[in-house]
């Protein structure tokens, strides 16, 4: 048998068997097709930006503008766009919020999810030309908002 495999006829037969086996395994038929389908995607929603600031330095009627830093916190996991940030001072007893001016902040940036960048502005106590004694030693609240 070894002799037959080493002979020319044996090698030709062996090669023929290998080609036939490869053709049998490699030969296949198929159909072509097209397809379609659908899936779903969940879209998140915006959440409110949280704006805060520390206690502003001492203000006086007609005094200079006092700097204040506003923290812009995005509690969501997605990016949120923050436009203009404005502040209004709330009334406190006889101390009128309208006696104060908070300079608006043109922020106009996206805030990454979980981030807390800061922005700077100023607060001024205007001279109302009336008695403003009600504001002495008062702690005023600045209400921040953005669009």
C-alpha positions in Angstrom: 0.0 0.0 0.0 2.9 2.4 0.8 4.3 1.6 -2.6 1.0 2.5 -4.3 0.8 5.9 -2.6 4.3 6.7 -3.6 3.7 5.7 -7.2 2.6 8.2 -9.9 -0.9 6.6 -10.1 -1.2 6.7 -6.3 -0.3 10.4 -6.1 -2.7 11.3 -8.9 -5.5 9.3 -7.2 -4.7 11.0 -3.8 -4.7 14.5 -5.4 -8.0 13.7 -7.2 -9.5 12.6 -3.9 -8.3 15.7 -2.1 -9.7 18.0 -4.8 -13.0 16.1 -4.8 -13.3 16.3 -1.0 -12.6 20.0 -1.1 -15.1 20.6 -3.8 -17.7 18.6 -2.0 -17.1 20.6 1.3 -16.6 23.9 -0.5 -19.5 23.7 -2.9 -22.7 25.3 -1.6 -25.7 27.1 -2.9 -27.4 30.2 -1.5 -30.2 32.6 -2.1 -29.7 36.4 -1.9 -32.1 38.4 0.1 -32.7 41.9 1.4 -34.1 42.8 4.8 -35.4 45.5 7.1 -36.3 46.0 10.7 -36.5 48.5 13.4 -35.2 49.2 16.9 -35.8 51.7 19.7 -33.7 54.4 21.3 -34.4 56.1 24.6 -33.8 59.9 24.6 -33.2 61.6 28.0 -34.7 64.9 29.0 -33.2 68.1 30.3 -33.0 68.8 34.0 -32.9 72.1 35.7 -29.5 73.7 36.2 -28.8 74.6 39.8 -27.4 78.1 40.3 -25.9 79.3 43.6 -23.5 81.9 45.0 -21.8 82.5 48.3 -22.5 85.6 50.5 -21.6 88.8 48.6 -19.3 91.3 50.2 -20.5 94.4 52.0 -22.8 96.6 49.9 -23.5 100.3 50.5 -26.0 102.7 48.9 -24.2 104.2 45.8 -21.1 102.1 46.6 -18.9 100.2 44.2 -20.0 97.0 42.4 -19.1 93.9 44.5 -17.9 90.8 42.7 -19.8 87.5 43.1 -19.1 84.1 41.7 -22.0 82.0 40.5 -21.7 78.2 40.5 -23.6 76.5 37.6 -24.3 72.9 38.6 -25.6 70.4 36.0 -27.1 67.5 38.0 -28.0 65.4 35.0 -25.8 63.0 33.1 -26.2 64.8 29.7 -24.9 68.2 28.6 -27.2 71.2 29.2 -26.9 74.5 27.4 -27.0 77.6 29.7 -27.7 81.0 28.1 -27.9 84.2 30.0 -27.8 84.0 33.8 -29.7 86.8 35.7 -30.1 87.6 39.3 -32.7 89.5 41.2 -32.5 90.5 44.8 -35.5 89.6 47.0 -37.1 92.1 49.3 -36.2 91.7 53.0 -38.5 93.6 55.3 -38.2 97.2 54.4 -35.1 96.7 52.3 -36.2 96.7 48.7 -34.7 94.3 46.2 -35.2 96.9 43.6 -32.4 98.9 45.3 -29.9 96.4 44.0 -28.6 95.7 40.5 -27.1 92.3 39.5 -25.2 92.4 36.3 -26.4 89.6 33.9 -24.0 86.9 32.8 -23.9 86.0 29.1 -22.7 82.5 29.7 -23.9 80.8 26.4 -22.1 77.5 26.9 -22.8 73.8 27.4 -22.3 72.4 30.8 -21.2 68.7 30.9 -23.3 66.3 33.0 -22.3 66.4 36.7 -20.1 69.5 36.1 -20.1 72.7 38.2 -18.3 75.5 36.4 -18.4 79.0 37.7 -19.0 82.5 36.3 -18.4 85.9 37.7 -20.7 89.0 37.9 -21.2 92.0 40.2 -23.9 93.2 42.5 -24.5 96.9 43.3 -26.6 98.7 45.9 -28.1 101.7 44.1 -28.6 105.0 45.9 -32.4 105.4 45.8 -32.2 109.0 47.1 -34.4 107.9 49.9 -33.7 106.5 53.4 -32.3 103.0 53.0 -31.6 102.3 56.7 -33.8 99.2 56.5 -31.0 97.5 54.6 -28.4 98.0 57.4 -27.1 94.6 58.5 -29.7 92.8 56.3 -28.8 89.6 54.5 -30.3 89.8 51.1 -31.2 86.8 48.9 -30.2 86.7 45.3 -32.5 84.6 43.1 -30.7 83.3 40.1 -32.2 82.1 36.8 -31.0 81.1 33.4 -32.5 80.6 29.9 
